[in-house]
Amino acid sequence: MSDARPSVLVIGGSGIFGAHLCRRLARLGIYRIRIGGRNPENAALLMEELLAIDAGCEVRFVPTDRNRVTEEDLRQLGIAAVVDAAGPFQGSPLHLAEAAIEAGIHYIDLADARDFAVRIPALDARAKAANVAILTGASSTPALSSAMLRDLTAGWQSIDRIWVSIVPGNRAPRGRSVIGAILSWTGEPVRVFDDGCWQTQAGWSGDRKVSLGSLGVRHSCLAETPDLDVLVEDFKPRISARFHAGLELGIMHHGLRLLATMRSRRLLPRLTMFGAALHAAARLLDPFGTYAGGMVVYAVGVDKSGAAVREQARLMAENGHGPIIPALAAVALLKKIADGSLTFRGAAHAGRRLAMKEVLELVPDLSIHIESDERPSGEALFKRVLGKDFASMPEVTQLLHRGAPAVVGEGEADIEPPQNFAGRLLSAFFRFPKPGKAQPVSVIVEQTGGGERWLRRYPGRDMLSIMSHGEPETQTLEERFGLFSFRMKISCNEDGLDMDMVSARLGPLPLPKFIVPGIKASERADKSDRHLFDVAISLPLVGQIVHYNGWLELR
């Protein structure tokens, strides 16, 4: 019976994730398993375990260096596929994938290194010519994260935001290479698609809470993984695609945040220099925390019925089964290779060739499951504030303030300069747009909680504010710019709406009337259904600080 089985070489098969991969393959009983590595002693106990699970796996140890193995070496093994579970992948060559192509065998890796994964598609033509599949990222990220998002957003008309976060339990095993990989980008510039454009942010910044249901709430920060590219390429979000990671213990998570902040400000050298010390410190905390962890995928957009939706799904792992998850995507792909259902030929990331049901059917014996829920968008801020008067405004004005899905506008604006030196200082302090005619402007308006998040982007200036309801039962709004909050009265009619200043605060402290700025803002529509805006801000004894007006085309 075993003669009919294909063989697979798992390089790094005696490591943490490689061993889990081999165990799940042995349970399936569909491969003869070859464990590749440098030290047969490390594989001896695992080989005994695999034979006890499935004597037909005919497990053998094969001395292998992934960066030196040749196509002839692979041919002589008579294998159908090779899996790279060794890592680390940061800065690694594509040698093994190239050797697999030349040998005419399939290749799968568990890479979560962005710089590595982004180079794999360059092998696509060669892989097709050799009639093989070269699949990268067959791990929690980006394979499982992409598969979960594909299920979550099936049939959606558009996607605004995507957020993925992975938060393992503290007792999950982690080697020094894993810690080294994390430190390689912590505090370093990370390229991320956020607020409608590509920008750089510091690795392990942007702390955000993650709800894991019964497991409670944990923290996560920006992580550099292939998902930051894959999510944008595959799901095409209009506004943002972020991938976060977190540590269960607050002392570890926030301690790394502090190091990341210091590194981003160049107060420390590259954190990889402290890898050994940080690994030792993490080992001291091994007895604390839990084995339970999970991954959360969250998306905001428009579903197949045209409704604005916010949905999330959680992949949960308990009872110490979390470390098995990174191996499951590779196992599912190997199963498809064995049964002939993997028809793809070429080089790509693994998430495009995998469905979550194909993964979950492999683990009926494990405490791994998916929970999902929909978060209602709620009533839009301006609809709540204006009540029935909202419907009296022009359609384009209603569109701007619809709440969800997000509204994106692009157009032009004329910005008048301040009237004096004091006005110029205040304008620069508040980062108001610089004076000029017909300057390009873009706006993103998103519903957030019970309010609206406004991002106005002028040349060299971004203005971010949060709008919320002012006094209950009144047609007032409060707009917050950092520590400053401004309360305004709204009046609307068939022409549009107007906003006039009522009061202002610095933090919780009311500002005296003699230093409360004068703000007059209007929104109108022209005959081409463009949104027109006019905003003037002045200060007693100073005069005009900024006056800008222009138009936006909304979508």
N, C-alpha and C positions, 0 to 999 in steps of 0.2 A: 504493500500500500504506500509506503513512504517513497518508493521509487517514482511514483506519479507526482510527488510534490515538487514544486519549484524550491529553489534555495534562495535565501536572502542573507546578505552580509550586513550586520549592524555594527558599525564602527563606533566605539564608545559604549558598547553593549553592556559593560559591567559598571557603567556610571549610574547616577541616580535615575535619570530619565530613560537611558538606554536599557537598564535592567527592567524597568516597568514595561517598556515596549516589548522586550523579549518574553516576559511573563504573559502578557496579553496575547501575543502571537502563539505561544505554546498552548494556551487555553483554546484557541481557535483550531489548532491541529491542522494547519494548512501549509506550513512551510517547514523545510529543513533549515535550521538556524545556525549561522556562522557568526561567532562573536569576534569582532576585530578589535585589536588593541596592542599595547606594547608589553603588558605584564600578564602572563597566563595565571599567576597566583591570584590576581584580583578577580578572575573569572571563574575559578575552580568551584567555589560554593554555589554560584549562580548556575553553572552547568549542571550540577547535581540536582538543584531545585527544578530546572527546566525538564530534565529527564523524568523526574518524579511526576511532573504534571502531564507530560506527553513523551513517552519513549520514542515515538515516531519522529520527533523533531531532529533526532540524530545530531544534536548540538556538538560543535567543534570550535576550538579556539584557533584563530588565524592571526599570526603576528602581522600587524598592519599599522603603517603610519599614513594618515590620510593625506598628508602633503607630499608623500613620496610614492604612493602606490601608482602603478602604471596600468595602462589599458590591458597589457598582457597578463599582469597579475590578476586582474578582474576576470579576464576570459578564462584563465586556467581554473578558477574557482567554480565555473559553471553555474553562476548565479543569475537569477532573473532580475534582481534589484539590489541596490546598495543604499543603506540609510546612514547618514552622518548625524549621529547623536552625541558627538564628542564635544564640539565647541572648545573654547569660545570662538565666535564667528567674527567678532569685530576685527576689521583689517585683514581677514584671512583671504587667501587666493581662492579662485574657483577651480583649483587643480582637480579635486575629486569629481566634480560635476563634468569637467571636460574629459577626464579619463573614462567616465561612465558612457559618455556619448561615443567616444572612439571604440569602446568595447561593445556597444550596442545593447546596453542594459539600462533599466530605469533607475532614476536617482531621486531620493527624497532626503530633505534635511529638516532639522528642528530649529533652524536659525531664527533668532529674534533680533538680529543685528541689522539695523537699517542700511548701513553702508554695504553690507554683504548682499542682502536681498535685492537691492536696487540694481545690482549688476547681473543677476541671473537672466532677466529677459533678453539680454544681448546674445544669449546662447540659443535663442528660439529657432533660428533658421537651421543651425547645425543639428539641433535635436530633432526637428522635423525630418531632415534628410536621413538621420539615423533611425527614424521610426521609434523614438523613445520619448518618455515623459521625464522632464526635469522639473521637479516641484520643490520650491523653497518655502520656509515658514510653516511647516506642518506641525504646528504646536498650538498652544493656547492663543498665541498671537503670531501672525494674523489669521491663521486658518479658522480656528473656532470662533474668534470674535467676528470675522466676516460672515461665517455661516449663520451665527445667531442673528446678526443684523439683517441678513437676507431673509430669514424667516419673519423677523419682526416687521420689516417694511415691504413685504411682498405686495405688489400691486399699487404701491403708493405713487401718486402723481408727481410729487416733488418732496425733497428733504431740505430742511433748513439747517438743522444742527445734529451732529452726531457726537456722542461722548461714550467712550469705553473706559472702564476702570477695572484693574485686576488687583485683588487684595488677598494674598495668601495668609494662612495662619502662621504665627511666629515659629511653631514647632516643625513646620515643613522643612525638610533638609535643604540646605543651600551651601554649595561649595564655594571655595575661594574664587573660582573662575566666574561664578554668577555675581558675586559681590564686585569683582573687578570690572565686569561688563557694565554694571550699574554706575560705578564710579567714573567710568570713561566718559559719560555724558552729563553727570550731575554737576550743575553749576556752569555748564558750557552752553554756548548758543545752540538752540534746537530750532530747526525750521518747521513751522506749523501753520496750517491754514486756519486763520481765526479772524473774525470780524470782516469776512468777505475778501481777504487778501492773504498772500503768503507773507509771513513775518518771522522774526526770530525772538524766542523767549528762552529764558534760562531753564535748563533741565532741573527737575524737581522743584519747580515753582508753581504758583497758581493753586494753592491748597483748596481742595473741595471735599465735602463730606460725601460718603457713600453709604447708602442704606442696604444692608444685607438681610433684611427681614428679621427672622428669629435670631440671627447672629449679631444683630445690633448695628451700630453705626461706626464706620472707620473713616480714616482720612486718606486722601490720595493726591498726588502731584503729577505734573507733566513728565512723561517718560518718552525717551526716544526709541521707538520701535518702527518696524516697517508699516504698521497701521497708519502712521501719519501720512504716508503716500497712498497706500492701498485704499483707505476709506474715501479719499478724495477721488481717486481714479475710478473706483467701482460704483460709488453711491452718489457722487456729484452733489454734495451739499452746497447750498447757496451761501451759507454764512460761516460754518465752522465744522471742523473735524478734529477732535482731541483724543489722545490716549493718555490715561493716567495709571499710575501704580502706587501702591501704598504698603506700609508696614503696620502690622497689627498693634505693636506696642508703641504708645505715644512717645516714649523717650527715644526710641529709635527713629520713628518717622520724623518727628519735629527736630531731633538732633541732626538728622541728615538735611533737613530744610535749612537749618542754621549754617551748616557747612556749605550747602549749595549757594546760599546768599553771599557768604563771605567769598566763595570762589568766583561768583559772577561779578563781584566788585573788585576782583583781583587782589583780595586781602590774603589769599592762600594760593599755593601752587596747585597744579592739577591733583585732584583728589585720589587718583590712582596711586600716588606716592604713599598714601596712608592705608593702602589695601590690607596689608598684613595686620596692622593695629586694629582696624575696624572689624576685620574678620574675627580677631581674637575677642574683641569686645562683644560682638554679636554672639559668639559661642557662650560667653558667660550668661547671656540672657536666654539661652535655649530652653531652660526649664519653665519659662514663663509663657503666658499666652495659651493658644489652643492649636489644634491641628486643622481647624475648620477655616475655610476661605471661600472665595468666589470671584466671579467676574460679572460685571454689570454692563449691559449695553443700553443706551438711551438714545432715542431719536425724536425729533420734532419735525413735523411736516404736514403734508396733505395726503390723506389716504385715498383709496380707490374710489370712494363715494364722493370725494371732493370736500370732506370735512377736515378741519384743522385738528390734529391729534398730537399727543405727547405720550409715547409708550416706552416701556422699558422691560427688559428681561434679565433675570439673574440666574447664572449657572452656579449652583451651590454644591459644595463638597464637604462632607462631614466624616467623622470616624476615621480620620487620618488618610482619607482617600484623595485629598487634594493633589499630592505630588504625582498621581497617576494621570491627571488630566493632560499635562503637556505632551504625553506620549500617544494619546488616543487618536489624534488626527492622522499620524503616520500609520498606525495600525489599521485604521479604516481605509486608507489609500492602498496599503499593501493587500488588504482583503480584496479590493476592487481589481488590483493587478492580477491576483491569483484566480479570480472568477471571470476575468475578461471583461468586466464592466467599465474599466477605465479606458475609454477610447481616445482620450486626449493625447496628442503628440505635440511636443514643443517644450518651451521653457516659460514658466509662469509661477506666480505664487499659488500655494496649495489651496487657499480658501475658495478659489473659483471652481474647484473640482470636488467639492465636498458639501454634503448636506448634514445638518445636525442630527437628523434621524439615523443616518448611517453611523454616527458616533455613539449615540445613546443606546442603540441596539447592541453595542458591544459590552455594555456594563450593567446588565440587569442585576448583577450580584453586588454592586457597589452603591454607596450612599451618595450618588451624584444625580441631581435632577435640575430641571429648569422651572422657574416661576416667572410669570409675566403679569403685568398689569398696565392699565391705561390710566393716565392722569388727565382729568378733564381740563380743558384750557380755561374755562370760566368766562365770565362776561368781560368784554373789553372795557378798559378804564374809562374811555370817553363816553361809551354807551351808559356806563353806570353813573357817571357824573352828570351827564346831560339828560338822561332819561329819554322821554319821547321826543325831545327837541333834536336829538341826534339825527333823526331821519329827515329833518328839514334842511340839512346842509347839502351842498353839492356832492355828487357821487365821488369825485376824486378826493374830497376832504374826508368823507366817510371811509374811503379806502385807506387813506393814510393812518387812520385811527381805528382800524378794524381789530387790532389786537393780535389775532393769530389767523393765518400764518403770518410770518414776518413780512414787512414791506421794505422793499429796496428801491431807492430813488436816485436818479442821476440827473444833473443839470448844470446850471451856471448861476453865479451870484456876483453882484457888485457890492464891494465893501468900502464904505467911507471911512476915512481916518479919524482918530480922536481929535478933539479941538485944541488940545494943549499938551504940554509935557506930562502933567499929572495923569491925564487921560491915557497917554501912551504907556506910562508905567503900569497902570491898572489893566490896560488891555493885554500887555505882555504877561502880567501876573496870572490873569485868568485864561491865558492862551486863546484869546479870541483871534479870528482869522486876520491875516495881514491885509492892508488896503490893496485894492486893485479892481479892475473892471473885467467882467466876464470870466471870473475865475471858476474852474471846474469844482463841483461840489457833489458829494455823494452822501446819502443818509440811509441808515439801517434802523428801522423801528421794530422792536420785538416786545411781545408781551412777556412780562417777568413777574411771577407772583401775582399780586393784584394791581400791578402798574405797568409802565412802559419803559423800556431801555432805549435811549436815543444815542446813536453814534453819528456825529456829523463830521465829515472828513473834508477839510480844505487843504490846499497845497501847504505842506509843512505844519499843519495843525489838525489835531483830532480833538473834538469836543464831546465828552461823554457826560450824560446826565440821566437821572432816574426820575420819572414822573409818577406821582401817586395822588390819591384823592386827598383833598385838603380837609376842611371841616365836613363831617357827615351831614347829609341832608342839604348840602349847599352845592352850587355849581362852581366849586373852587378846585384848583389843582396846586400841588406842591412839587416844585422841580428842584432836585438836589444836584449841585455841582461840588463834589468833594464834601467839605465841611459846611458849605453855604447852602441854605435852603430858601427858596423864594415861593411865596404863596400868591396865586393870581386868580382873579375872577374871570370866568369864561362867559361870553355871550355869543350866541350863534343864531344864524338865520339862513335864508336860501342863498345868500351870497358867500357864506363861509363862517369863520369865527374870529373873535377878537379876544385877546387876553391882556388884562391890566393888573399892575402890581397892587398887592394888598399889604403884605408885610414880609419881613425877612428874618432869618436866624443864622447865627454862627454856632453850629452844634446845637445844643439845647437852649442857647441864650438869645432872646429877642434882640434885634438891632434897633437902636433909637431911630425915630423917624427921620432925623436930620441926616442920617447916613444910609438910609434905605434907598437903593437905586431905583430909578424910574425905568420901568420896562413896559413897552407897548409892542405887542406882536399881533399880526393879522395873518390869516390864511384865506386864500381865495382860489378860484379856478378860472382859467381862461377858456376861450372858445375851442381850443385844441385839447381840452381836458388835461391840461398840465396844472400841476399844483403850484400856486404862487405864494411866496412868503415874504414878509417884511417885518424885521425886528430892529427896534431901536432901544439902546440901553444908555442911560445917562446917570450922573451922580450929582447931588447938590454941591455947589461950589466948584465942581470940576467940569460939568457939562458932559457932552457926548463922549462915551467911551468907545462905542462901536455902533454902526448902523449897516445892516446888510439886508439886501433884498434880491430875489431871483426866482427861478422856476426849477421844478423837478418833474421828470417823467417817472411814473411809479409802475412797479411790477410786483 
